[in-house]
Structures are given as structure tokens and as C-alpha cells.
Amino acid sequence: MDIRPIRTEEDYKTALKRIDELIALDPKEGTPAFDELDIISTLVEAYENIHYPIDAPDPIEAIKYIMEEKGLEQKDLVKYFGGSKSLVSNVLSRKRRMSIRVMKALHQGLGIPYEILMA
């Protein structure tokens, strides 16, 4: 097992290649190959977090995406917003912020993660 820090893009590509090789072996837990895969994956994740960060999705865009995926219209969200059509419109047009109660209702009703709604 030859594990080194990932400092450059070349190191990163080499690590990804090694991960592919190890996955192809389908190592069993407790074996040296499994341990190597675990360590290299952790190093790659750390490198990606620094060099390729992923921003949290915008909560309004997430709601609109879910609406589109589920074929919902603004009127379908009224029940999550406490029965107010104007509140739905104001939130989706970014004129008003969502309350914690609305976030909870959207999470429970539409399955949108709290982390996204609170971003």
C-alpha cells in the first residue's frame, strides 16, 4: 500500500484511477485492499472539498425544481404555507422569507431536506 497526500491535480487523477482499480477488486471489509480504498477515498474527498466545493442549492430553486418534478403549481403549495396564496407567491418571488413552520411543512410534505430550505 503506497498512500501519499494528494497535493496536485495529477495526484488527484492518480488517486481516482487507483480507486477504480480497487473497486474493480471488490475488496472485503478488513482486507488491506479495503483499507487502502477507505484511506484513498478519504483523501480524495478532502481534496475535492477544497478544490471542487459544491455550494448548497438555493432553497427557492429547490422548491421550484420539486414543483416541476411533481407537476405542482403554486396553488398546490398553499397547504404548506398555511393557506395563503399571497405568501406562496411572495416567497417564490423572493419578496418574503420562509418561516420555520413553512420549512417544516415543506420538508414533511415534499421531502425537501432542511439543509436546503435553511440555506
N, CA, C and O atoms as a GROMACS GRO file, in nm:
protein
  476
    1MET      N    1   0.086  -0.117   0.000
    1MET     CA    2   0.000   0.000   0.000
    1MET      C    3   0.090   0.123   0.000
    1MET      O    4   0.163   0.148   0.096
    2ASP      N    5   0.083   0.199  -0.109
    2ASP     CA    6   0.163   0.320  -0.124
    2ASP      C    7   0.069   0.440  -0.126
    2ASP      O    8   0.022   0.480  -0.232
    3ILE      N    9   0.044   0.497  -0.010
    3ILE     CA   10  -0.051   0.607   0.001
    3ILE      C   11   0.026   0.735   0.032
    3ILE      O   12   0.106   0.742   0.124
    4ARG      N   13  -0.002   0.836  -0.050
    4ARG     CA   14   0.063   0.966  -0.034
    4ARG      C   15  -0.043   1.076  -0.033
    4ARG      O   16  -0.155   1.055  -0.080
    5PRO      N   17  -0.009   1.191   0.020
    5PRO     CA   18  -0.104   1.303   0.018
    5PRO      C   19  -0.139   1.342  -0.126
    5PRO      O   20  -0.061   1.320  -0.219
    6ILE      N   21  -0.256   1.398  -0.143
    6ILE     CA   22  -0.300   1.448  -0.273
    6ILE      C   23  -0.278   1.598  -0.271
    6ILE      O   24  -0.352   1.672  -0.206
    7ARG      N   25  -0.176   1.643  -0.345
    7ARG     CA   26  -0.141   1.785  -0.345
    7ARG      C   27  -0.164   1.852  -0.480
    7ARG      O   28  -0.183   1.974  -0.486
    8THR      N   29  -0.164   1.775  -0.586
    8THR     CA   30  -0.177   1.832  -0.720
    8THR      C   31  -0.290   1.764  -0.796
    8THR      O   32  -0.344   1.662  -0.753
    9GLU      N   33  -0.325   1.823  -0.909
    9GLU     CA   34  -0.429   1.764  -0.993
    9GLU      C   35  -0.382   1.626  -1.044
    9GLU      O   36  -0.463   1.535  -1.059
   10GLU      N   37  -0.254   1.614  -1.070
   10GLU     CA   38  -0.201   1.484  -1.115
   10GLU      C   39  -0.214   1.379  -1.004
   10GLU      O   40  -0.252   1.265  -1.030
   11ASP      N   41  -0.183   1.418  -0.880
   11ASP     CA   42  -0.201   1.326  -0.766
   11ASP      C   43  -0.348   1.284  -0.756
   11ASP      O   44  -0.380   1.168  -0.729
   12TYR      N   45  -0.436   1.381  -0.778
   12TYR     CA   46  -0.580   1.356  -0.770
   12TYR      C   47  -0.623   1.254  -0.875
   12TYR      O   48  -0.695   1.159  -0.844
   13LYS      N   49  -0.580   1.274  -0.999
   13LYS     CA   50  -0.616   1.181  -1.106
   13LYS      C   51  -0.560   1.042  -1.080
   13LYS      O   52  -0.626   0.942  -1.109
   14THR      N   53  -0.439   1.035  -1.027
   14THR     CA   54  -0.379   0.906  -0.993
   14THR      C   55  -0.460   0.836  -0.885
   14THR      O   56  -0.482   0.715  -0.891
   15ALA      N   57  -0.504   0.912  -0.786
   15ALA     CA   58  -0.584   0.855  -0.677
   15ALA      C   59  -0.718   0.803  -0.730
   15ALA      O   60  -0.764   0.696  -0.690
   16LEU      N   61  -0.781   0.879  -0.820
   16LEU     CA   62  -0.908   0.834  -0.877
   16LEU      C   63  -0.891   0.704  -0.956
   16LEU      O   64  -0.975   0.615  -0.951
   17LYS      N   65  -0.780   0.696  -1.028
   17LYS     CA   66  -0.752   0.574  -1.104
   17LYS      C   67  -0.734   0.456  -1.009
   17LYS      O   68  -0.784   0.347  -1.036
   18ARG      N   69  -0.664   0.479  -0.899
   18ARG     CA   70  -0.642   0.372  -0.802
   18ARG      C   71  -0.774   0.330  -0.736
   18ARG      O   72  -0.795   0.212  -0.710
   19ILE      N   73  -0.861   0.425  -0.710
   19ILE     CA   74  -0.992   0.393  -0.654
   19ILE      C   75  -1.068   0.302  -0.749
   19ILE      O   76  -1.128   0.203  -0.707
   20ASP      N   77  -1.066   0.335  -0.878
   20ASP     CA   78  -1.133   0.249  -0.978
   20ASP      C   79  -1.076   0.108  -0.977
   20ASP      O   80  -1.151   0.010  -0.984
   21GLU      N   81  -0.944   0.097  -0.967
   21GLU     CA   82  -0.879  -0.035  -0.964
   21GLU      C   83  -0.923  -0.114  -0.841
   21GLU      O   84  -0.953  -0.233  -0.849
   22LEU      N   85  -0.926  -0.046  -0.728
   22LEU     CA   86  -0.964  -0.114  -0.604
   22LEU      C   87  -1.111  -0.155  -0.605
   22LEU      O   88  -1.146  -0.263  -0.558
   23ILE      N   89  -1.196  -0.070  -0.657
   23ILE     CA   90  -1.340  -0.104  -0.664
   23ILE      C   91  -1.360  -0.227  -0.753
   23ILE      O   92  -1.443  -0.313  -0.723
   24ALA      N   93  -1.283  -0.234  -0.860
   24ALA     CA   94  -1.294  -0.350  -0.951
   24ALA      C   95  -1.258  -0.480  -0.880
   24ALA      O   96  -1.305  -0.587  -0.918
   25LEU      N   97  -1.174  -0.472  -0.776
   25LEU     CA   98  -1.136  -0.590  -0.700
   25LEU      C   99  -1.245  -0.634  -0.604
   25LEU      O  100  -1.243  -0.747  -0.554
   26ASP      N  101  -1.342  -0.545  -0.578
   26ASP     CA  102  -1.450  -0.572  -0.482
   26ASP      C  103  -1.394  -0.624  -0.349
   26ASP      O  104  -1.428  -0.734  -0.306
   27PRO      N  105  -1.309  -0.542  -0.285
   27PRO     CA  106  -1.244  -0.589  -0.162
   27PRO      C  107  -1.342  -0.608  -0.046
   27PRO      O  108  -1.439  -0.533  -0.032
   28LYS      N  109  -1.316  -0.706   0.032
   28LYS     CA  110  -1.399  -0.733   0.151
   28LYS      C  111  -1.348  -0.651   0.269
   28LYS      O  112  -1.228  -0.626   0.282
   29GLU      N  113  -1.441  -0.611   0.354
   29GLU     CA  114  -1.406  -0.534   0.473
   29GLU      C  115  -1.303  -0.610   0.556
   29GLU      O  116  -1.313  -0.731   0.575
   30GLY      N  117  -1.203  -0.537   0.605
   30GLY     CA  118  -1.099  -0.597   0.687
   30GLY      C  119  -0.975  -0.638   0.608
   30GLY      O  120  -0.874  -0.676   0.668
   31THR      N  121  -0.982  -0.630   0.474
   31THR     CA  122  -0.866  -0.666   0.392
   31THR      C  123  -0.781  -0.542   0.367
   31THR      O  124  -0.831  -0.430   0.376
   32PRO      N  125  -0.652  -0.560   0.335
   32PRO     CA  126  -0.567  -0.445   0.304
   32PRO      C  127  -0.621  -0.362   0.187
   32PRO      O  128  -0.611  -0.239   0.189
   33ALA      N  129  -0.678  -0.426   0.087
   33ALA     CA  130  -0.733  -0.352  -0.028
   33ALA      C  131  -0.852  -0.265   0.016
   33ALA      O  132  -0.865  -0.152  -0.031
   34PHE      N  133  -0.935  -0.316   0.104
   34PHE     CA  134  -1.049  -0.239   0.155
   34PHE      C  135  -0.998  -0.119   0.234
   34PHE      O  136  -1.049  -0.008   0.218
   35ASP      N  137  -0.898  -0.141   0.318
   35ASP     CA  138  -0.841  -0.032   0.397
   35ASP      C  139  -0.780   0.075   0.307
   35ASP      O  140  -0.797   0.194   0.331
   36GLU      N  141  -0.709   0.030   0.202
   36GLU     CA  142  -0.649   0.125   0.107
   36GLU      C  143  -0.758   0.207   0.038
   36GLU      O  144  -0.744   0.328   0.023
   37LEU      N  145  -0.865   0.141  -0.004
   37LEU     CA  146  -0.976   0.210  -0.069
   37LEU      C  147  -1.036   0.314   0.026
   37LEU      O  148  -1.067   0.426  -0.016
   38ASP      N  149  -1.053   0.278   0.150
   38ASP     CA  150  -1.110   0.368   0.250
   38ASP      C  151  -1.021   0.492   0.269
   38ASP      O  152  -1.071   0.604   0.272
   39ILE      N  153  -0.892   0.470   0.280
   39ILE     CA  154  -0.798   0.580   0.304
   39ILE      C  155  -0.789   0.671   0.182
   39ILE      O  156  -0.796   0.793   0.195
   40ILE      N  157  -0.774   0.613   0.064
   40ILE     CA  158  -0.762   0.694  -0.057
   40ILE      C  159  -0.892   0.772  -0.082
   40ILE      O  160  -0.888   0.888  -0.124
   41SER      N  161  -1.004   0.709  -0.058
   41SER     CA  162  -1.133   0.778  -0.076
   41SER      C  163  -1.144   0.898   0.017
   41SER      O  164  -1.196   1.002  -0.021
   42THR      N  165  -1.096   0.883   0.138
   42THR     CA  166  -1.098   0.993   0.235
   42THR      C  167  -1.007   1.107   0.189
   42THR      O  168  -1.044   1.224   0.201
   43LEU      N  169  -0.892   1.074   0.136
   43LEU     CA  170  -0.800   1.176   0.085
   43LEU      C  171  -0.860   1.248  -0.036
   43LEU      O  172  -0.849   1.370  -0.048
   44VAL      N  173  -0.923   1.173  -0.126
   44VAL     CA  174  -0.987   1.233  -0.243
   44VAL      C  175  -1.100   1.325  -0.200
   44VAL      O  176  -1.114   1.436  -0.252
   45GLU      N  177  -1.180   1.281  -0.106
   45GLU     CA  178  -1.290   1.364  -0.057
   45GLU      C  179  -1.238   1.495   0.001
   45GLU      O  180  -1.296   1.601  -0.025
   46ALA      N  181  -1.131   1.489   0.078
   46ALA     CA  182  -1.074   1.610   0.136
   46ALA      C  183  -1.022   1.704   0.026
   46ALA      O  184  -1.043   1.825   0.033
   47TYR      N  185  -0.956   1.648  -0.074
   47TYR     CA  186  -0.906   1.728  -0.186
   47TYR      C  187  -1.022   1.794  -0.261
   47TYR      O  188  -1.015   1.912  -0.295
   48GLU      N  189  -1.128   1.718  -0.288
   48GLU     CA  190  -1.244   1.771  -0.360
   48GLU      C  191  -1.314   1.879  -0.280
   48GLU      O  192  -1.361   1.978  -0.337
   49ASN      N  193  -1.323   1.863  -0.149
   49ASN     CA  194  -1.388   1.966  -0.066
   49ASN      C  195  -1.316   2.099  -0.075
   49ASN      O  196  -1.378   2.205  -0.066
   50ILE      N  197  -1.185   2.094  -0.093
   50ILE     CA  198  -1.106   2.217  -0.103
   50ILE      C  199  -1.107   2.273  -0.246
   50ILE      O  200  -1.126   2.393  -0.265
   51HIS      N  201  -1.086   2.187  -0.344
   51HIS     CA  202  -1.066   2.232  -0.482
   51HIS      C  203  -1.193   2.230  -0.568
   51HIS      O  204  -1.197   2.298  -0.671
   52TYR      N  205  -1.293   2.156  -0.528
   52TYR     CA  206  -1.418   2.147  -0.605
   52TYR      C  207  -1.538   2.156  -0.512
   52TYR      O  208  -1.622   2.067  -0.511
   53PRO      N  209  -1.546   2.264  -0.434
   53PRO     CA  210  -1.658   2.273  -0.339
   53PRO      C  211  -1.791   2.283  -0.412
   53PRO      O  212  -1.800   2.341  -0.521
   54ILE      N  213  -1.893   2.227  -0.352
   54ILE     CA  214  -2.028   2.233  -0.408
   54ILE      C  215  -2.113   2.319  -0.315
   54ILE      O  216  -2.131   2.289  -0.198
   55ASP      N  217  -2.164   2.428  -0.372
   55ASP     CA  218  -2.247   2.517  -0.292
   55ASP      C  219  -2.382   2.451  -0.266
   55ASP      O  220  -2.432   2.370  -0.345
   56ALA      N  221  -2.440   2.486  -0.153
   56ALA     CA  222  -2.573   2.436  -0.120
   56ALA      C  223  -2.672   2.490  -0.222
   56ALA      O  224  -2.661   2.605  -0.265
   57PRO      N  225  -2.769   2.410  -0.262
   57PRO     CA  226  -2.868   2.458  -0.358
   57PRO      C  227  -2.950   2.573  -0.300
   57PRO      O  228  -2.972   2.580  -0.179
   58ASP      N  229  -2.993   2.660  -0.386
   58ASP     CA  230  -3.079   2.770  -0.346
   58ASP      C  231  -3.215   2.714  -0.304
   58ASP      O  232  -3.273   2.635  -0.379
   59PRO      N  233  -3.269   2.751  -0.188
   59PRO     CA  234  -3.395   2.693  -0.141
   59PRO      C  235  -3.513   2.719  -0.234
   59PRO      O  236  -3.596   2.630  -0.255
   60ILE      N  237  -3.521   2.838  -0.291
   60ILE     CA  238  -3.634   2.869  -0.381
   60ILE      C  239  -3.623   2.787  -0.508
   60ILE      O  240  -3.723   2.735  -0.558
   61GLU      N  241  -3.502   2.776  -0.561
   61GLU     CA  242  -3.482   2.695  -0.681
   61GLU      C  243  -3.512   2.548  -0.652
   61GLU      O  244  -3.564   2.476  -0.738
   62ALA      N  245  -3.480   2.502  -0.532
   62ALA     CA  246  -3.511   2.364  -0.493
   62ALA      C  247  -3.662   2.341  -0.490
   62ALA      O  248  -3.712   2.239  -0.537
   63ILE      N  249  -3.735   2.437  -0.434
   63ILE     CA  250  -3.882   2.425  -0.430
   63ILE      C  251  -3.938   2.423  -0.572
   63ILE      O  252  -4.025   2.341  -0.604
   64LYS      N  253  -3.889   2.512  -0.657
   64LYS     CA  254  -3.937   2.516  -0.795
   64LYS      C  255  -3.904   2.387  -0.869
   64LYS      O  256  -3.983   2.340  -0.951
   65TYR      N  257  -3.787   2.332  -0.841
   65TYR     CA  258  -3.748   2.205  -0.904
   65TYR      C  259  -3.845   2.093  -0.863
   65TYR      O  260  -3.891   2.017  -0.947
   66ILE      N  261  -3.873   2.086  -0.733
   66ILE     CA  262  -3.966   1.984  -0.683
   66ILE      C  263  -4.105   2.004  -0.743
   66ILE      O  264  -4.172   1.908  -0.780
   67MET      N  265  -4.147   2.130  -0.754
   67MET     CA  266  -4.276   2.159  -0.815
   67MET      C  267  -4.281   2.106  -0.958
   67MET      O  268  -4.379   2.043  -0.998
   68GLU      N  269  -4.176   2.132  -1.032
   68GLU     CA  270  -4.171   2.086  -1.172
   68GLU      C  271  -4.170   1.933  -1.179
   68GLU      O  272  -4.240   1.874  -1.261
   69GLU      N  273  -4.089   1.870  -1.094
   69GLU     CA  274  -4.078   1.724  -1.095
   69GLU      C  275  -4.210   1.656  -1.059
   69GLU      O  276  -4.244   1.551  -1.113
   70LYS      N  277  -4.284   1.719  -0.967
   70LYS     CA  278  -4.410   1.659  -0.921
   70LYS      C  279  -4.533   1.714  -0.994
   70LYS      O  280  -4.646   1.676  -0.964
   71GLY      N  281  -4.509   1.804  -1.089
   71GLY     CA  282  -4.620   1.861  -1.164
   71GLY      C  283  -4.708   1.950  -1.078
   71GLY      O  284  -4.830   1.955  -1.098
   72LEU      N  285  -4.649   2.021  -0.983
   72LEU     CA  286  -4.726   2.107  -0.893
   72LEU      C  287  -4.727   2.250  -0.942
   72LEU      O  288  -4.636   2.296  -1.012
   73GLU      N  289  -4.832   2.321  -0.904
   73GLU     CA  290  -4.842   2.464  -0.930
   73GLU      C  291  -4.838   2.536  -0.796
   73GLU      O  292  -4.846   2.474  -0.690
   74GLN      N  293  -4.826   2.668  -0.802
   74GLN     CA  294  -4.820   2.745  -0.678
   74GLN      C  295  -4.940   2.717  -0.589
   74GLN      O  296  -4.926   2.709  -0.467
   75LYS      N  297  -5.057   2.702  -0.647
   75LYS     CA  298  -5.177   2.677  -0.567
   75LYS      C  299  -5.166   2.546  -0.488
   75LYS      O  300  -5.230   2.532  -0.384
   76ASP      N  301  -5.086   2.450  -0.538
   76ASP     CA  302  -5.068   2.323  -0.468
   76ASP      C  303  -4.983   2.337  -0.342
   76ASP      O  304  -4.983   2.250  -0.256
   77LEU      N  305  -4.909   2.447  -0.332
   77LEU     CA  306  -4.823   2.470  -0.216
   77LEU      C  307  -4.893   2.544  -0.103
   77LEU      O  308  -4.839   2.556   0.007
   78VAL      N  309  -5.011   2.594  -0.130
   78VAL     CA  310  -5.084   2.674  -0.031
   78VAL      C  311  -5.097   2.600   0.102
   78VAL      O  312  -5.084   2.661   0.208
   79LYS      N  313  -5.123   2.470   0.098
   79LYS     CA  314  -5.140   2.395   0.223
   79LYS      C  315  -5.013   2.392   0.307
   79LYS      O  316  -5.021   2.379   0.430
   80TYR      N  317  -4.897   2.405   0.244
   80TYR     CA  318  -4.771   2.406   0.319
   80TYR      C  319  -4.740   2.545   0.374
   80TYR      O  320  -4.662   2.561   0.468
   81PHE      N  321  -4.804   2.646   0.316
   81PHE     CA  322  -4.780   2.784   0.355
   81PHE      C  323  -4.890   2.840   0.443
   81PHE      O  324  -4.905   2.961   0.455
   82GLY      N  325  -4.967   2.754   0.503
   82GLY     CA  326  -5.070   2.797   0.596
   82GLY      C  327  -5.194   2.855   0.528
   82GLY      O  328  -5.264   2.937   0.587
   83GLY      N  329  -5.220   2.812   0.406
   83GLY     CA  330  -5.342   2.854   0.338
   83GLY      C  331  -5.335   2.990   0.272
   83GLY      O  332  -5.439   3.046   0.236
   84SER      N  333  -5.215   3.045   0.254
   84SER     CA  334  -5.203   3.179   0.197
   84SER      C  335  -5.141   3.175   0.057
   84SER      O  336  -5.023   3.143   0.041
   85LYS      N  337  -5.222   3.209  -0.044
   85LYS     CA  338  -5.173   3.215  -0.182
   85LYS      C  339  -5.069   3.325  -0.198
   85LYS      O  340  -4.968   3.308  -0.267
   86SER      N  341  -5.095   3.438  -0.133
   86SER     CA  342  -5.002   3.550  -0.147
   86SER      C  343  -4.867   3.519  -0.083
   86SER      O  344  -4.763   3.562  -0.133
   87LEU      N  345  -4.868   3.444   0.026
   87LEU     CA  346  -4.741   3.407   0.090
   87LEU      C  347  -4.660   3.316  -0.002
   87LEU      O  348  -4.538   3.333  -0.015
   88VAL      N  349  -4.725   3.221  -0.066
   88VAL     CA  350  -4.655   3.134  -0.161
   88VAL      C  351  -4.590   3.219  -0.270
   88VAL      O  352  -4.472   3.202  -0.300
   89SER      N  353  -4.667   3.309  -0.327
   89SER     CA  354  -4.617   3.395  -0.434
   89SER      C  355  -4.501   3.482  -0.387
   89SER      O  356  -4.400   3.495  -0.456
   90ASN      N  357  -4.516   3.542  -0.268
   90ASN     CA  358  -4.410   3.629  -0.216
   90ASN      C  359  -4.281   3.553  -0.186
   90ASN      O  360  -4.172   3.605  -0.210
   91VAL      N  361  -4.293   3.432  -0.134
   91VAL     CA  362  -4.173   3.353  -0.105
   91VAL      C  363  -4.106   3.311  -0.236
   91VAL      O  364  -3.984   3.324  -0.250
   92LEU      N  365  -4.184   3.260  -0.330
   92LEU     CA  366  -4.125   3.213  -0.456
   92LEU      C  367  -4.067   3.327  -0.540
   92LEU      O  368  -3.980   3.304  -0.624
   93SER      N  369  -4.116   3.448  -0.519
   93SER     CA  370  -4.060   3.564  -0.590
   93SER      C  371  -3.953   3.634  -0.507
   93SER      O  372  -3.903   3.740  -0.545
   94ARG      N  373  -3.920   3.575  -0.394
   94ARG     CA  374  -3.812   3.623  -0.305
   94ARG      C  375  -3.844   3.757  -0.238
   94ARG      O  376  -3.754   3.831  -0.201
   95LYS      N  377  -3.971   3.788  -0.224
   95LYS     CA  378  -4.012   3.911  -0.157
   95LYS      C  379  -4.024   3.889  -0.006
   95LYS      O  380  -4.026   3.984   0.072
   96ARG      N  381  -4.034   3.763   0.031
   96ARG     CA  382  -4.051   3.730   0.173
   96ARG      C  383  -3.976   3.601   0.203
   96ARG      O  384  -3.967   3.512   0.118
   97ARG      N  385  -3.924   3.590   0.324
   97ARG     CA  386  -3.852   3.469   0.366
   97ARG      C  387  -3.950   3.366   0.420
   97ARG      O  388  -4.059   3.399   0.466
   98MET      N  389  -3.909   3.240   0.412
   98MET     CA  390  -3.992   3.132   0.467
   98MET      C  391  -3.978   3.127   0.618
   98MET      O  392  -3.871   3.151   0.673
   99SER      N  393  -4.087   3.095   0.684
   99SER     CA  394  -4.082   3.076   0.828
   99SER      C  395  -4.036   2.933   0.857
   99SER      O  396  -4.036   2.848   0.768
  100ILE      N  397  -4.000   2.909   0.979
  100ILE     CA  398  -3.960   2.774   1.021
  100ILE      C  399  -4.078   2.678   1.004
  100ILE      O  400  -4.060   2.563   0.965
  101ARG      N  401  -4.199   2.726   1.033
  101ARG     CA  402  -4.318   2.643   1.017
  101ARG      C  403  -4.336   2.598   0.872
  101ARG      O  404  -4.367   2.482   0.846
  102VAL      N  405  -4.315   2.691   0.778
  102VAL     CA  406  -4.327   2.658   0.636
  102VAL      C  407  -4.217   2.561   0.595
  102VAL      O  408  -4.243   2.465   0.522
  103MET      N  409  -4.096   2.585   0.642
  103MET     CA  410  -3.985   2.493   0.610
  103MET      C  411  -4.016   2.352   0.659
  103MET      O  412  -3.993   2.254   0.588
  104LYS      N  413  -4.069   2.343   0.780
  104LYS     CA  414  -4.103   2.212   0.835
  104LYS      C  415  -4.211   2.145   0.750
  104LYS      O  416  -4.203   2.025   0.722
  105ALA      N  417  -4.312   2.222   0.710
  105ALA     CA  418  -4.420   2.166   0.629
  105ALA      C  419  -4.369   2.120   0.492
  105ALA      O  420  -4.410   2.015   0.443
  106LEU      N  421  -4.281   2.198   0.430
  106LEU     CA  422  -4.224   2.159   0.300
  106LEU      C  423  -4.136   2.036   0.313
  106LEU      O  424  -4.133   1.950   0.225
  107HIS      N  425  -4.064   2.030   0.423
  107HIS     CA  426  -3.980   1.912   0.448
  107HIS      C  427  -4.066   1.787   0.463
  107HIS      O  428  -4.040   1.684   0.401
  108GLN      N  429  -4.168   1.798   0.546
  108GLN     CA  430  -4.253   1.681   0.572
  108GLN      C  431  -4.340   1.646   0.451
  108GLN      O  432  -4.360   1.528   0.421
  109GLY      N  433  -4.391   1.747   0.383
  109GLY     CA  434  -4.484   1.722   0.274
  109GLY      C  435  -4.420   1.690   0.140
  109GLY      O  436  -4.472   1.609   0.064
  110LEU      N  437  -4.306   1.754   0.113
  110LEU     CA  438  -4.243   1.736  -0.018
  110LEU      C  439  -4.106   1.667  -0.010
  110LEU      O  440  -4.046   1.634  -0.112
  111GLY      N  441  -4.059   1.645   0.114
  111GLY     CA  442  -3.932   1.575   0.131
  111GLY      C  443  -3.810   1.660   0.101
  111GLY      O  444  -3.702   1.605   0.076
  112ILE      N  445  -3.823   1.791   0.102
  112ILE     CA  446  -3.708   1.878   0.078
  112ILE      C  447  -3.626   1.882   0.206
  112ILE      O  448  -3.680   1.915   0.312
  113PRO      N  449  -3.497   1.851   0.200
  113PRO     CA  450  -3.414   1.850   0.321
  113PRO      C  451  -3.408   1.987   0.389
  113PRO      O  452  -3.404   2.090   0.322
  114TYR      N  453  -3.407   1.985   0.520
  114TYR     CA  454  -3.397   2.109   0.598
  114TYR      C  455  -3.273   2.188   0.558
  114TYR      O  456  -3.278   2.310   0.551
  115GLU      N  457  -3.162   2.120   0.532
  115GLU     CA  458  -3.037   2.186   0.499
  115GLU      C  459  -3.053   2.274   0.376
  115GLU      O  460  -2.992   2.381   0.368
  116ILE      N  461  -3.133   2.231   0.282
  116ILE     CA  462  -3.155   2.310   0.160
  116ILE      C  463  -3.249   2.426   0.190
  116ILE      O  464  -3.224   2.539   0.148
  117LEU      N  465  -3.356   2.399   0.262
  117LEU     CA  466  -3.454   2.504   0.292
  117LEU      C  467  -3.396   2.615   0.378
  117LEU      O  468  -3.441   2.729   0.370
  118MET      N  469  -3.298   2.583   0.460
  118MET     CA  470  -3.241   2.683   0.551
  118MET      C  471  -3.120   2.752   0.492
  118MET      O  472  -3.065   2.843   0.556
  119ALA      N  473  -3.077   2.713   0.374
  119ALA     CA  474  -2.956   2.773   0.313
  119ALA      C  475  -2.978   2.917   0.275
  119ALA      O  476  -2.888   2.982   0.223
   0.00000   0.00000   0.00000
